[in-house]
Amino acid sequence: MIWLAGAGSLLLLVLVVVGLVDLGRNRDKIETPQVVIWAIVIVLVPVIGLVSYLLWRIARSDAMVESMDFQDEHSSKGQSYPPVGR
């Protein structure tokens, strides 16, 4: 049973390193205070910090922002684009 705790710790360490590497790679898209806060959260609260950072990053992904901007630019009077059923 002790090997299970060791494997879990190793997995957690790998996830923390992956999260910090990803944060480092995308630091030019995030303001400096946010990078510092996310690094602290990922290190101090690894599981919750890593999951919340990854969900936050997915929500702010460039593709999602671009598609939302496209829809805002091409929609008329709050209707969704493309017009369905017309």
Stockholm file with secondary structure:
# STOCKHOLM 1.0

chainA/1-86         MIWLAGAGSLLLLVLVVVGLVDLGRNRDKIETPQVVIWAIVIVLVPVIGLVSYLLWRIARSDAMVESMDFQDEHSSKGQSYPPVGR
#=GR chainA/1-86 SS CHHHHHHHHHHHHHHHHHHHHHHHHTGGGSCHHHHHHHHHHHHHSHHHHHHHHHHHHHHTCHHHHHHHHHHHHHCSTTCCSSCTTC
#=GC SS_cons        CHHHHHHHHHHHHHHHHHHHHHHHHTGGGSCHHHHHHHHHHHHHSHHHHHHHHHHHHHHTCHHHHHHHHHHHHHCSTTCCSSCTTC
//
